[in-house]
Amino acid sequence: MVNFEMIHLNILYPNTPGSRFDMDYYLGTHMPMSKRLLGDACKSIAIKRGIPGATPGAPAAYIVCCRMEFESIDAFLAAWALHGETLGSDIPKAKRTHNAIFATCGDGRSSTG
């Protein structure tokens, strides 16, 4: 059985033709609002900018990756039920690109290759 304690919500914003991402709005307005609304349910937030690297001279595949850590799936679902609509309606102010969202969890195992 998989233990869904400490889940990570990963939100990826692809760098596609015509995409736009306002990092200043995202970092200065959207993410502080996210942390405030999600409250103690959200244990940490990490924002990473994409960098080129797949092939020389190619653009980054993703503009931004946001990783939010929650104590459990239930904690995330409860917070999202209260504030998901507000957060979802605000994010278009920061971006004009679709996004991919996926959740991950640690099950206590690791691989060293």
C-alpha positions in Angstrom: 0.0 0.0 0.0 1.3 3.4 -0.9 1.6 6.0 1.9 0.3 9.3 0.7 1.8 11.3 3.5 3.7 14.4 2.4 2.6 14.9 -1.1 4.0 17.3 -3.7 1.9 19.2 -6.1 4.0 19.9 -9.2 2.8 22.6 -11.7 4.8 22.9 -14.9 4.4 25.8 -17.4 5.6 24.7 -20.8 7.6 27.1 -23.0 5.5 26.8 -26.2 5.3 29.2 -29.1 3.2 32.2 -28.1 3.4 31.5 -24.4 3.8 34.3 -21.9 4.7 34.2 -18.3 4.8 37.2 -15.9 7.3 36.1 -13.3 7.0 39.4 -11.4 3.2 38.9 -11.0 3.6 35.2 -10.2 6.2 35.7 -7.5 4.9 39.0 -6.1 1.2 38.4 -6.1 0.0 34.9 -7.0 2.4 32.9 -4.9 1.9 35.0 -1.7 -1.8 34.7 -2.2 -1.4 31.0 -2.7 0.5 30.6 0.6 -1.9 32.9 2.5 -5.0 31.0 1.2 -3.6 27.5 1.5 -2.3 28.3 5.0 -0.7 25.7 7.2 -1.8 22.9 4.8 1.0 24.0 2.4 4.3 23.2 4.1 6.6 24.6 1.5 6.7 26.2 -2.0 9.6 26.1 -4.4 9.6 28.0 -7.7 12.2 27.0 -10.3 12.8 28.8 -13.6 13.4 26.5 -16.6 16.8 26.7 -18.3 18.0 25.6 -21.7 19.9 22.4 -21.8 18.3 19.6 -23.9 20.3 20.7 -27.0 22.7 23.6 -27.5 20.8 26.8 -28.3 17.4 25.3 -27.7 15.0 27.2 -25.4 14.0 25.8 -22.0 11.2 23.2 -22.3 9.4 24.7 -19.3 9.3 28.4 -18.2 8.6 27.6 -14.6 8.0 24.7 -12.3 6.2 25.2 -9.0 6.4 22.5 -6.3 4.1 22.7 -3.3 4.4 20.3 -0.4 1.4 19.3 1.7 1.2 17.1 4.8 -1.2 14.7 3.1 -3.6 14.4 0.1 -6.5 15.1 2.5 -4.8 18.4 3.6 -4.4 19.4 0.0 -7.9 18.5 -1.0 -9.4 20.4 2.0 -7.4 23.6 1.2 -8.2 23.3 -2.5 -11.9 22.9 -1.9 -11.9 26.2 -0.1 -9.6 28.2 -2.3 -9.0 26.4 -5.6 -11.5 28.5 -7.6 -9.9 31.8 -6.4 -6.3 30.6 -7.2 -7.4 29.1 -10.5 -9.1 32.3 -11.6 -6.0 34.3 -10.7 -3.3 32.3 -12.5 -4.2 33.6 -16.0 -3.0 37.0 -14.9 0.5 35.5 -14.8 0.5 33.3 -17.8 -0.7 32.6 -21.3 0.3 29.0 -21.6 -1.4 25.8 -20.6 0.0 24.0 -17.6 0.5 20.4 -16.5 -0.2 19.4 -12.9 0.8 16.2 -11.3 1.0 15.0 -7.7 3.8 12.8 -6.3 4.5 11.3 -2.9 7.5 9.7 -1.2 7.1 6.2 0.0 10.4 6.1 2.0 12.4 4.4 -0.7 15.2 5.9 -2.7 17.4 4.8 -5.5 21.1 5.5 -5.8 21.4 4.2 -9.3 
